[in-house]
Amino acid sequence: MPFADLGLSPEVLRAVEEVGYVEPTPIQAQAIPYVLMGRDVLGSAQTGTGKTASFTLPMIDILTSGRARVRMPRSLILEPTRELAAQVAEHFETLGKNHKLTVALLIGGVSYDDQDRKLDRGADVVIATPGRLLDHFVRGKLLLNGIEILVVDEADRMLDMGFIPDVERICKLLPFTRQTMFFSATMPPEIQRLADKFLHSPERIEVAPQATAAATIVQRLKRASDDPAAKREALRALMRETAVKNAIIFCNRKKDVGTLYRSLQRHGFNVGALHGDMDQHQRTATLDAFRSGQIAFLAASDVAARGLDIPDVSHIFNYDVPIHPEDYVHRIGRTGRAGREGFAAMLVTPKDYKALKAIEKMLGYEIAWIDGAPSEEEQREAESERPYGNGRHRRGNRSRRNKRPHGSGGQPGHSPKHPAQANAHHGRDRDERRHEHPKHPHPGERKAHSHPAPQQNKPQSQPQQQPHRPRQQGMGDHVPAFMMRPVRVT
C-alpha cells in the first residue's frame, strides 16, 4: 500500500517522497487513517517500526487548518527523554516543511527564556518531557485548555522512568473533548489501566508480538567473569573478534558507563559516553558525533535504548544483562533497523544466569553461546554461592538489626525508606525531574530525647558515683554528647 492511499494531503505526500519513504510500515498503514478520522488510538509495535511517523504525518494535515494562540498550544506530544523529544521535533520540521506549523520543544537543560518566547508566539505543536511541561504550567507560561490532540509516546518507558503520575496529572489538565493517542513498544498492565482511563473507545493496533526481537538481528552470548577488570577484557576481546563498523555498548549503571568509557579510551578505542547525568549540550554533541561516524563506539545507559534514530548501527554489546527483560529487546533494537542485518552480543557472568533465563523465557527461545553454554551444575553452583543465601551483604560480623549509625534516629531495625520508594524515580533524567526536597525540621523543632527517670534507691554514701547515662536503644554503646543530660543523683 503506498502513502497516497492513506488519505494524506499532497503537501505531506511531497515531503514524504523527498525524505525517501517508499511504503508505509505496518503501524503507519494501520494508524494513519484512524488518526485522520479523529479516533483515539492505542498503538503497540516493537522498536524501529516507524511509530513516530504514524502520528506526525496525520497531525501535520490536521493542524493545517486553524491557528495557534499565545501560550495556548493546539497539540501536545509527551516523550520520556530529551533525545526522543528532539528527534520528534526534527520529524515535524522535515515532514512539515511545506506547512507553516510552529513547534515548541520543552525539555530540560535548555534556557526557559527561549522556550517562553516560542510559547508567547503561539505553538501549533508542543513536544515536551513531563517535568519541564509542568514547570512551564506552574510558572503560568503555558495554558493547556486549548489542546486538541494528545500523544503519549513510548508509554512503557514513561512507566519505567516514574513519569506516570506526571502523565496522569497532565491528562487531567487537558480538555475532555480531545483526540488521544498512546504508542508503546510493550503494553504492561499499568499502561493498559492508563489507556482505559484516558482513551475513549480507542482503535487498538498491534502489528507485531510484544517483546520480540527483529528476525534480522543475530544474537549471541559470551561468558564473562564477575571480576570487573576481567569482564572489561572479555568485552574488548569480543569487540576485536567481530568486524564492527560502529556499536552501542549498554551498561545498567551510569557509574559503569564512565568506568567503561575511560577503560576503552586507554586501550585505544574511539569511544564516547552517553548517560542521564550529562548536560544537554554534551548529550547532543555525542549523539551527533556518533551519527556522523566521528565516534565508532558509544558507551551508554538505557537513555539510548529507546527510539533514537540512528539508522545504521552494526553492533550492540550488552556489557550488563539488563535488569528488566523488556529492556533487552529495546537495546538490541538499535541495530537491524528498517530490514538491515544486525548483530547483538551480551556478556553473561555467573550471577546473571537467572536474569538471562527471564529474557529467554520472554523471547520464547534460547540465545546461542559463542563459547559454549554453562552446564546445569555450573548454574546451580552460581546460585548456591550467593552471600548469606539472600543476596544481602553485611559489614563485619555485627548484626544490623538493632544497630543504627550515629545520629540516624528512628526505631531499631527500621529502614528510613523502603527500597521501592527510594527508587521510585530510578532511571529518570536528573534534569527532567521535578525537584522534591525533603522537609528538614528546624533545630528548635526537633523532639527532645526522652530519658528514663533516675533511680531513687541509690545510697547517698557514694558522692563520687558517675551520673547514670541511659543507653539509647539502637545507638550501640556510643551516645553523642548532644544527646546526654546530666542526671541529678538523689
C-alpha distance (Angstrom), angle and dihedral (degrees) to the residues before:
residue distance angle dihedral
M1 . . .
P2 3.83 . .
F3 3.81 123.8 .
A4 3.81 89.3 -109.6
D5 3.83 90.0 70.3
L6 3.83 93.4 57.7
G7 3.81 96.4 74.9
L8 3.81 98.4 -108.8
S9 3.80 121.1 151.2
P10 3.84 121.5 -101.4
E11 3.84 90.7 -110.7
V12 3.80 91.7 56.2
L13 3.79 92.0 44.0
R14 3.79 89.8 52.5
A15 3.82 90.7 52.5
V16 3.81 90.5 47.4
E17 3.78 90.8 52.8
E18 3.81 92.5 48.2
V19 3.79 91.0 51.6
G20 3.79 89.8 53.7
Y21 3.80 102.3 -113.3
V22 3.81 108.8 151.9
E23 3.79 106.9 176.8
P24 3.81 130.0 6.2
T25 3.77 118.5 -106.7
P26 3.83 117.2 -117.8
I27 3.82 93.2 -97.1
Q28 3.81 90.6 49.3
A29 3.82 94.3 46.7
Q30 3.80 91.9 51.6
A31 3.81 101.4 37.4
I32 3.83 103.8 41.9
P33 3.85 96.9 65.7
Y34 3.81 92.3 50.0
V35 3.81 92.5 47.1
L36 3.81 89.9 51.8
M37 3.81 88.5 51.8
G38 3.82 90.2 56.0
R39 3.80 94.7 -113.7
D40 3.78 124.2 148.1
V41 3.80 111.0 -109.8
L42 3.80 132.6 -155.6
G43 3.79 105.7 -168.1
S44 3.78 125.9 -173.0
A45 3.81 121.1 -177.5
Q46 3.77 135.7 141.4
T47 3.77 119.7 -97.9
G48 3.80 117.8 -78.9
T49 3.82 96.1 32.0
G50 3.80 98.1 112.4
K51 3.80 102.3 -99.1
T52 3.83 92.2 152.3
A53 3.81 95.0 61.6
S54 3.80 90.3 45.8
F55 3.80 89.7 72.5
T56 3.82 103.8 23.0
L57 3.83 95.0 58.1
P58 3.82 97.2 53.2
M59 3.82 92.1 39.0
I60 3.82 89.9 58.4
D61 3.81 89.7 55.9
I62 3.81 94.4 44.6
L63 3.82 94.6 48.4
T64 3.80 93.4 48.6
S65 3.81 88.9 86.8
G66 3.78 112.9 61.5
R67 3.75 138.2 34.4
A68 3.79 133.2 -104.1
R69 3.79 120.8 -124.1
V70 3.78 131.4 -147.5
R71 3.82 111.1 -72.1
M72 3.82 90.3 -12.6
P73 3.83 109.0 101.9
R74 3.78 119.0 -164.8
S75 3.79 99.2 -142.9
L76 3.80 137.1 23.2
I77 3.81 131.2 -155.7
L78 3.81 117.4 -170.3
E79 3.81 119.2 -156.0
P80 3.83 128.5 -178.6
T81 3.83 97.0 -135.7
R82 3.78 138.7 33.1
E83 3.79 92.4 -119.8
L84 3.79 93.4 55.8
A85 3.80 91.5 46.4
A86 3.81 91.9 50.9
Q87 3.79 90.3 47.1
V88 3.82 92.7 53.8
A89 3.80 89.1 48.8
E90 3.82 88.7 55.2
H91 3.81 89.3 51.8
F92 3.79 90.6 55.2
E93 3.79 92.2 48.5
T94 3.82 92.4 48.8
L95 3.80 100.8 40.6
G96 3.80 95.1 35.1
K97 3.79 98.0 48.1
N98 3.82 90.4 114.2
H99 3.81 90.3 57.5
K100 3.79 132.3 62.6
L101 3.78 99.3 -126.4
T102 3.80 118.9 149.8
V103 3.80 116.6 -137.7
A104 3.82 125.9 -163.1
L105 3.80 118.7 -163.0
L106 3.81 112.3 -156.7
I107 3.80 111.1 -171.8
G108 3.78 137.2 136.5
G109 3.77 123.8 -94.8
V110 3.82 91.9 45.1
S111 3.80 129.2 97.6
Y112 3.80 116.1 -89.3
D113 3.81 89.9 -142.5
D114 3.81 94.4 64.0
Q115 3.78 90.9 48.3
D116 3.81 92.1 46.6
R117 3.80 90.7 54.4
K118 3.80 91.4 54.0
L119 3.79 91.4 49.6
D120 3.82 91.6 47.8
R121 3.80 90.2 56.0
G122 3.80 90.7 52.6
A123 3.81 125.2 -102.8
D124 3.77 128.0 -136.7
V125 3.79 91.0 -166.6
V126 3.79 129.2 27.8
I127 3.80 115.7 -166.7
A128 3.79 110.8 -170.9
T129 3.76 149.7 153.2
P130 3.83 110.8 -117.3
G131 3.81 96.7 -114.8
R132 3.80 96.7 51.7
L133 3.82 91.9 43.5
L134 3.81 91.6 55.0
D135 3.81 90.0 46.4
H136 3.82 89.9 58.4
F137 3.81 91.2 45.1
V138 3.81 93.6 50.8
R139 3.82 90.3 48.1
G140 3.80 89.2 55.4
K141 3.81 93.4 -117.8
L142 3.79 95.2 116.4
L143 3.81 134.5 48.5
L144 3.80 118.7 -161.4
N145 3.81 100.9 -170.5
G146 3.81 92.2 94.5
I147 3.82 97.4 58.5
E148 3.80 112.0 128.1
I149 3.81 99.4 170.6
L150 3.82 129.0 34.6
V151 3.80 123.7 -170.7
V152 3.80 122.1 -173.8
D153 3.80 105.5 -166.7
E154 3.81 125.0 -165.3
A155 3.80 90.0 9.7
D156 3.79 94.1 175.9
R157 3.80 89.8 54.6
M158 3.81 88.0 52.1
L159 3.79 86.7 57.0
D160 3.81 93.3 49.0
M161 3.82 92.0 50.4
G162 3.81 95.0 48.2
F163 3.81 96.8 -111.1
I164 3.81 97.7 126.0
P165 3.85 94.8 96.8
D166 3.81 88.9 52.3
V167 3.82 91.4 47.5
E168 3.81 90.8 51.0
R169 3.79 91.1 49.9
I170 3.81 91.8 49.7
C171 3.81 92.7 48.5
K172 3.81 90.2 53.7
L173 3.83 90.2 53.6
L174 3.82 93.2 55.6
P175 3.82 127.2 86.1
F176 3.79 115.2 -86.9
T177 3.81 92.5 -131.3
R178 3.78 99.3 66.7
Q179 3.78 137.7 114.9
T180 3.80 112.5 -108.5
M181 3.79 129.7 -165.0
F182 3.80 128.2 -175.1
F183 3.81 119.4 -167.7
S184 3.78 122.1 -174.6
A185 3.79 139.8 159.5
T186 3.81 91.1 -138.6
M187 3.79 132.1 19.9
P188 3.83 110.4 -138.7
P189 3.82 118.3 -180.0
E190 3.82 93.7 -100.9
I191 3.82 91.5 56.8
Q192 3.79 90.5 46.6
R193 3.82 89.2 52.0
L194 3.79 90.6 50.8
A195 3.81 91.6 48.3
D196 3.80 91.6 50.4
K197 3.80 89.0 52.0
F198 3.81 100.5 48.3
L199 3.82 106.7 23.3
H200 3.80 122.0 78.1
S201 3.82 115.4 -143.9
P202 3.81 91.9 -34.5
E203 3.75 125.0 -161.9
R204 3.79 104.2 -117.9
I205 3.81 114.5 -144.2
E206 3.78 120.8 -173.2
V207 3.76 113.6 169.1
A208 3.81 101.4 172.7
P209 3.80 137.3 21.4
Q210 3.78 110.2 -82.7
A211 3.81 118.8 -103.7
T212 3.79 96.2 14.4
A213 3.78 127.7 137.9
A214 3.80 123.0 -130.7
A215 3.80 113.4 -92.8
T216 3.81 90.5 -130.0
I217 3.83 92.6 67.6
V218 3.80 119.1 93.5
Q219 3.82 108.0 -146.3
R220 3.79 125.1 -158.6
L221 3.81 139.1 170.5
K222 3.80 127.9 -145.0
R223 3.79 126.5 -165.3
A224 3.80 117.0 -122.8
S225 3.78 139.4 177.0
D226 3.80 125.3 -106.1
D227 3.80 88.1 -125.2
P228 3.86 107.2 101.1
A229 3.81 95.0 -140.8
A230 3.81 92.8 49.2
K231 3.79 90.4 45.4
R232 3.81 91.6 54.1
E233 3.81 89.2 49.1
A234 3.82 89.6 52.9
L235 3.81 89.3 52.4
R236 3.80 92.6 50.5
A237 3.80 90.6 49.4
L238 3.80 89.9 51.3
M239 3.80 91.8 49.0
R240 3.80 91.1 51.3
E241 3.80 94.6 46.1
T242 3.80 94.8 59.1
A243 3.79 129.2 59.9
V244 3.79 98.4 -112.2
K245 3.78 121.2 -172.1
N246 3.80 92.9 176.6
A247 3.79 134.2 -26.6
I248 3.79 144.8 -170.8
I249 3.81 115.3 -137.5
F250 3.82 112.9 -156.5
C251 3.81 124.8 -151.4
N252 3.80 127.5 -178.0
R253 3.81 95.4 -135.6
K254 3.79 132.3 47.9
K255 3.81 89.5 -136.3
D256 3.81 90.6 58.9
V257 3.81 90.4 49.3
G258 3.81 89.9 60.7
T259 3.80 93.3 44.3
L260 3.79 93.0 49.0
Y261 3.82 92.0 45.2
R262 3.82 92.2 54.9
S263 3.81 92.0 44.8
L264 3.80 93.8 51.9
Q265 3.79 90.5 46.6
R266 3.82 90.7 54.3
H267 3.81 89.9 52.1
G268 3.79 93.6 53.1
F269 3.81 102.3 -100.8
N270 3.81 119.7 145.4
V271 3.79 95.9 -124.7
G272 3.80 141.2 157.3
A273 3.82 132.9 -169.7
L274 3.81 132.4 -130.2
H275 3.81 127.3 -177.0
G276 3.78 140.6 135.7
D277 3.81 97.7 -93.4
M278 3.80 92.9 63.8
D279 3.80 117.6 97.7
Q280 3.78 118.8 -110.0
H281 3.81 95.0 -104.0
Q282 3.82 91.7 55.5
R283 3.79 93.0 45.6
T284 3.80 93.7 49.7
A285 3.81 93.1 45.9
T286 3.82 91.9 49.1
L287 3.81 93.1 50.0
D288 3.79 92.1 47.0
A289 3.82 90.7 50.6
F290 3.81 91.0 49.8
R291 3.80 93.0 48.2
S292 3.81 92.1 48.7
G293 3.81 93.5 48.4
Q294 3.80 97.1 -112.7
I295 3.82 87.1 119.4
A296 3.80 118.3 43.4
F297 3.82 98.7 -172.8
L298 3.80 128.9 39.6
A299 3.82 120.3 -164.4
A300 3.78 104.6 -157.3
S301 3.77 146.7 164.8
D302 3.80 122.2 -132.1
V303 3.80 89.4 -76.5
A304 3.83 84.0 89.6
A305 3.81 95.2 46.1
R306 3.79 99.0 83.8
G307 3.76 130.9 66.1
L308 3.80 101.4 -34.6
D309 3.78 108.6 153.3
I310 3.80 102.7 -131.2
P311 3.80 99.2 139.2
D312 3.81 102.4 -170.9
V313 3.82 110.3 44.4
S314 3.80 107.3 148.7
H315 3.84 99.9 -168.3
I316 3.78 141.3 24.8
F317 3.81 120.0 -162.5
N318 3.81 119.3 -167.9
Y319 3.78 103.9 -154.4
D320 3.82 87.3 -179.9
V321 3.78 127.7 33.6
P322 3.83 103.7 -115.8
I323 3.79 117.3 -109.2
H324 3.82 93.8 -134.2
P325 3.83 115.4 49.7
E326 3.83 92.0 -139.6
D327 3.80 90.1 61.4
Y328 3.80 89.2 64.6
V329 3.80 90.7 63.4
H330 3.80 92.2 47.7
R331 3.80 92.9 48.3
I332 3.79 97.0 50.6
G333 3.81 88.8 41.9
R334 3.81 87.7 76.9
T335 3.83 86.7 78.0
G336 3.79 130.0 49.7
R337 3.81 91.9 38.9
A338 3.80 125.5 164.1
G339 3.81 92.9 10.2
R340 3.80 95.9 -50.6
E341 3.78 122.1 135.6
G342 3.79 117.2 -106.1
F343 3.79 140.2 -177.7
A344 3.82 126.9 -143.4
A345 3.81 125.5 -177.4
M346 3.79 128.9 179.6
L347 3.79 131.6 -161.3
V348 3.79 112.4 -133.3
T349 3.81 122.9 -165.1
P350 3.82 123.4 -168.3
K351 3.80 91.3 -98.6
D352 3.84 90.0 56.0
Y353 3.81 97.7 61.9
K354 3.79 93.9 97.3
A355 3.82 93.3 49.6
L356 3.81 89.6 47.3
K357 3.79 91.0 54.3
A358 3.83 89.3 53.6
I359 3.83 90.3 53.1
E360 3.81 92.9 48.5
K361 3.80 90.8 47.1
M362 3.81 89.9 53.2
L363 3.82 92.2 47.6
G364 3.79 93.0 45.8
Y365 3.80 94.7 -130.6
E366 3.80 142.0 64.0
I367 3.80 121.0 -100.4
A368 3.80 116.2 -128.7
W369 3.82 120.5 -112.1
I370 3.79 122.3 -131.3
D371 3.82 94.9 -150.2
G372 3.79 102.8 26.5
A373 3.79 129.8 -72.7
P374 3.81 118.8 -89.1
S375 3.77 115.0 -103.1
E376 3.79 122.0 -110.1
E377 3.79 88.5 -109.6
E378 3.82 91.0 56.1
Q379 3.77 90.3 50.0
R380 3.81 91.8 50.1
E381 3.80 90.5 49.5
A382 3.79 90.6 51.1
E383 3.80 90.0 53.0
S384 3.81 92.6 48.1
E385 3.81 93.4 50.2
R386 3.81 93.9 67.1
P387 3.81 108.6 124.8
Y388 3.80 114.2 -100.1
G389 3.76 90.2 -9.1
N390 3.81 95.6 -86.1
G391 3.79 105.4 62.5
R392 3.81 94.5 -105.4
H393 3.78 120.0 134.5
R394 3.79 122.8 -149.5
R395 3.76 128.9 -160.4
G396 3.78 110.2 -128.4
N397 3.79 119.0 -33.7
R398 3.78 99.6 -61.2
S399 3.75 119.5 117.5
R400 3.80 112.1 -120.0
R401 3.78 94.7 -157.0
N402 3.79 96.6 97.5
K403 3.80 99.6 16.5
R404 3.77 122.9 93.5
P405 3.81 130.9 174.9
H406 3.79 116.0 -95.4
G407 3.75 112.4 -80.4
S408 3.82 94.1 8.8
G409 3.77 94.2 120.0
G410 3.78 122.3 -169.5
Q411 3.79 129.2 98.9
P412 3.79 125.0 -50.9
G413 3.76 113.2 -84.2
H414 3.79 91.6 8.1
S415 3.80 117.1 131.6
P416 3.81 113.1 -141.7
K417 3.78 91.6 -134.5
H418 3.77 134.2 9.8
P419 3.83 112.2 -113.9
A420 3.78 90.7 -120.2
Q421 3.80 89.5 56.8
A422 3.77 93.2 43.0
N423 3.80 90.4 54.0
A424 3.79 97.6 39.2
H425 3.81 90.6 117.2
H426 3.80 96.3 34.3
G427 3.76 111.3 150.1
R428 3.80 95.0 16.3
D429 3.76 114.3 137.2
R430 3.80 105.3 -101.8
D431 3.80 95.4 -136.2
E432 3.79 91.8 48.3
R433 3.80 95.5 55.2
R434 3.75 122.1 104.3
H435 3.76 102.7 -121.7
E436 3.78 113.8 -115.2
H437 3.77 112.5 -178.8
P438 3.80 118.1 -165.0
K439 3.75 115.3 -117.1
H440 3.80 112.2 -110.0
P441 3.78 115.1 -160.9
H442 3.76 119.3 -122.9
P443 3.79 111.6 -102.6
G444 3.77 89.0 -114.2
E445 3.77 91.4 54.5
R446 3.79 97.0 54.6
K447 3.76 114.0 115.1
A448 3.76 114.7 -106.6
H449 3.78 114.5 -117.0
S450 3.77 113.3 -109.2
H451 3.82 120.1 -130.0
P452 3.77 129.1 -164.1
A453 3.78 116.1 -103.4
P454 3.79 115.3 -93.9
Q455 3.76 115.8 -98.5
Q456 3.80 114.6 -102.1
N457 3.80 101.1 -157.6
K458 3.81 99.4 70.2
P459 3.81 114.6 124.4
Q460 3.79 115.4 -112.5
S461 3.81 92.9 -138.7
Q462 3.81 91.5 86.4
P463 3.80 105.0 73.3
Q464 3.84 91.8 158.3
Q465 3.80 94.2 57.8
Q466 3.81 113.3 126.1
P467 3.78 116.2 -116.0
H468 3.74 114.9 -96.0
R469 3.81 110.9 -101.3
P470 3.77 110.6 -159.6
R471 3.77 116.3 -134.8
Q472 3.77 113.1 -116.4
Q473 3.76 109.6 -132.0
G474 3.78 111.7 -119.5
M475 3.82 93.2 13.6
G476 3.80 99.0 92.1
D477 3.81 117.8 -139.9
H478 3.79 94.9 -42.7
V479 3.77 119.9 82.7
P480 3.81 120.1 -175.9
A481 3.79 114.1 -114.4
F482 3.80 94.2 -120.8
M483 3.83 89.5 61.3
M484 3.84 95.4 55.9
R485 3.79 127.4 90.5
P486 3.78 126.4 -170.7
V487 3.79 108.6 -107.8
R488 3.77 117.5 -145.0
V489 3.80 112.1 -129.2
T490 3.75 113.6 -143.6
